[in-house]
Amino acid sequence: MTNIDRSSHEPAYAQLVRILLGQIASGVFRPGGRLPSEAQLCERYGVSPMTVRRVINILADQGVVIAEQGRGTFVKPLDLGTATFDLNNLQRLFREGQTTVQLLEARITSATERTAGKLAIGVGDRTVFIRRLIFESEEPILLHRQHVIYDPRRPLIEAEMEVTALRGLLSGGGGSDLKWGNLTVDATTLTEEEAALLHAAAGAPAFRLEHIFYDFDDQPASWGWFICSSDRLRFTATIGVRD
């Protein structure tokens, strides 16, 4: 579509956003190139200056264009620094729901200095340490270790023990008293124990996906990490505008 359809229920500004995105994607306007002026867009598409300004603001918010005072609006060049990477393999596991979780270990332990620092508790305070193995089609793919602050009055521990699917683990174990979380990915190698459980070679490249979940008082409630062979995760991102 290259013109505004006045009979459409779609607002004119939304149609113009799509038109300009399509022209950028097809190369009519290239990275670094200038878009038509506000007056030219008004005349070409029969819309008001307010509509054009709204369209430019939307495209700027999407990171597609940049408006420069006194110069005009330009298509942003490709910028690797703006890339946002997705964990597509994990997303696929969530969608398909073909994972199962095996509880390997659950015990009360005393917080080490590292655990205490992560959970903002005292060294020696009690936590529940949980170790799990996650399978896809009977093949072990992820090893999960987690420390949950010990409080028998909270439902979080019981919810954690009942998790049977990967989706539950990365939504905080299904605990309704969890508000938000942080995820961090770094590179590592498999220990002998990890390699044996994951049917891989000791010392093989791996990824470590660390998570900390917080309660509604913004206090840490649990800390843990997943370990998987490096071939289980791929990091992908799309930059620029595509059809």
N, C-alpha and C positions, 0 to 999 in steps of 0.2 A: 504494500500500500504506500503511495507517495502523496496522497492528498487526504485532507480531513473529511471523514464521512459524517455529514451533518445529520444523517438519519440514524446513526449508531447511538446505542445507549452508553457507549464508552465516552467519557469526557474528552473534550478536544485536547487538553493538556496531555492526557495519557496517550492519545493517538500520536501526538507530535513527539513525545518521548520515544515511542516505538519507531517512528519514521526516522528520527535522527540516529537512533541506535543502529537501525538497519543500514543506513547510509555510511556510518562509521565502520560497521562490520564489513561492508562490501567494498570499502576503499574509496568511496566518494570523498570522504573527509579522512585524511590520513594522520597518523600520530605527528604532533607538532603543527598541523595545519589549522587554519582559523575557520571557524564556523561563520555562516552568514551573520550579518549584524542583526540586532534586535529589530530594526526597521525593515530589513529585508525579509526576515522570517515572518513578521506581521503581514507584510504585503503578499508574500508567496503563499502563505497558508490561511490568510483571512482570519487571523486571531488577534487578540488584544495584546498590548505590551505587557500587561499583568500576566497573561497566560504564558508568554514567551519567557518572562523572568522566572516563573514557576518551573517551567521545563528546564531551563539552564540550571536552576538550583538543584533539581532532582538529579540531573546528569552529573553535577559537581559532587553531590552527596554520594553518588555511586562510584566516584573516582574515575569517571570517563572523561570529563573535561575540566579545565581550569579557567576561570574568568580573571582577566588582568585589567585593572582599572586603566581606562584610557586607550587600551590596545584591542580589546575584544575577548572572545572566548575561543580557546584552543583545545584541540584533542590532546589528551595527555599521552606522552610517549610511554612505551613499556617500561615498567619500573619493577625490578625484581624485589626491591625492598618492600613492596606492597603485597607480595604474594602471601596468601593464606593457605596453609597446607591442610589437607584432609587425611584422616586415617581411613582410607577407603576399605581396606580389608576388614577392619573392626566394624565399620558401618555395615558391611555386607553380612557379617555374623549377626549383628543386631537384627537386621531386617529379616533374614531367613529363619532365625530362631532355631537353628539346628544344633545348638550347643547344649552340652550337659556339664554340670559341675559336680565334682567328687570332693567331698570333705576328707582331707588327709589327716588333719590334726587340729585340735582346739584345746587350749590350756591357758590357765591363768599364770601370768609371769610378772616379774618386776621390771619396770621401765629402765632401760639403759640410758646413758647420757644422751645418746642420739635420739632414741624414742621419746624421751622426756622433752627434748628440744622441739621435736616435730609436733608434739601434742600439747605443748605448754603446760606440762605437769611436772611434778617433782621426780628426781631420780629415785627409783625404788617403788614409786607408786604402782598400783596394780593395773595391768591391762590384760585383755583377752587376746592371745595370739592365735590366729587362724591361718591355716595353710590349705590351699585348694588346688586341684588340677582341673583344667577346663578342656573338654573334648569336643571335637567336631567330627561327626561320622566315625566315632570310636577311635579317633586319632588324637593324642594329646597335643595341644597347640599352645597353651598358656599355663604358666605356673603363677599362682597368686599367693602372696603373703600379706598379712594385714594385722595391725594392732588396733584394738578398739578400747577406749577408756572404760575401765570396769566400773559399772554402776548397775547393780541388780534391779534398781527401780526404773531403769529406762528400757523401752522396748527395742532399742537399737540392737543389742546383743542377740536377742532372740530372733530378730528379723535377719541378722547376718547369718545365723546358723541355719536358717531355713532357705537361703538362696539356692536355687537349683538351675539358674540360667545366667548367661553372661550379661544380659541386659540388666538384671538385678544388681550385679556387682558394680557396674559403672553408673548406676543411679543411686549409689550409696547404700546398697544392700536392701533397698526397699524400706528404709527407715523413714517414717513420716516426719521425724523431728530434725531432718537435715535440710539446710537452706541452700548451700552452694559448695563448690569444690574447685580445687586447682589440680591440673594435670601437667606433668612434665615428662618429656621423653628424652632419654639419653642412650648412648651406645655403651655396650658392655660385652663381656664374653661369658659363656656358660660354665658354671662350676661343674664338678663331676656329678654332684647330686642333681642339679638342674638338668644336665645332659641326659642322665639316666631316666629321669621322669619324662622328658620331652622326646626321647628316642633320637637323640642327636649326639654329636661328638663333643667331648669336653674341650673347652677353649674355643668353640665355634663362635663367630660373631652373633650378637644378640641385641635386642632392644629391651630397655627397662622403662616401663610406663608407670610413673609414680603418681599417686593421688592422695590428696588430703581433703576430707569432707568436714564441713563446718555446720554447727547447729544454728538455731535462730537467735542465739546470743553472740553469734560470730566467733564462737570458740571451737577449736579443733575437737572433733568427736572420734575420728578414725584416720589412720595413716597406713598406707600399704603400697604395694607395687606388683605389677605383672612383669613376668619375664617370658620372652618368646624368641625363637630363632629369627635371625635377621630377614629370612625369606618370607616371614609371615606378615610383615608390614611393608607397605609402600607409601611414600609421601608424594602426593600429587597436588598441583596447583595450576590454575588457569589465570593468566594475566591478559589484560587487554579486553577487547570486545570481539566475540565470535558470533556467527550466525546461529 
